[in-house]
Amino acid sequence: MEFREVYCNNCKKVLGRYNIKFYTEDKISDLLKTTHVKHVRNGHQVSIRKFLKN
């Protein structure tokens, strides 16, 4: 399965892992604005990356 991870470079941890089948990039960017807004407002560098799980 393929996932997209929301990863905080400053905290060095995964904030969320979302299935590509159900979450588009637009939905994930909306999640960044609502769910993970604390990291963004604190100036942390948040990135979205692909993750493969067998």
ChimeraX attribute file (.defattr): number of C-alpha atoms within 10 A of each C-alpha:
attribute: neighborCount
match mode: 1-to-1
recipient: residues
	/A:1	9
	/A:2	14
	/A:3	18
	/A:4	20
	/A:5	20
	/A:6	22
	/A:7	18
	/A:8	19
	/A:9	12
	/A:10	11
	/A:11	12
	/A:12	9
	/A:13	10
	/A:14	14
	/A:15	16
	/A:16	17
	/A:17	17
	/A:18	18
	/A:19	14
	/A:20	16
	/A:21	9
	/A:22	8
	/A:23	14
	/A:24	12
	/A:25	12
	/A:26	9
	/A:27	12
	/A:28	20
	/A:29	15
	/A:30	12
	/A:31	15
	/A:32	20
	/A:33	13
	/A:34	10
	/A:35	13
	/A:36	17
	/A:37	13
	/A:38	12
	/A:39	16
	/A:40	13
	/A:41	10
	/A:42	8
	/A:43	9
	/A:44	14
	/A:45	13
	/A:46	19
	/A:47	14
	/A:48	17
	/A:49	11
	/A:50	13
	/A:51	14
	/A:52	9
	/A:53	6
	/A:54	4
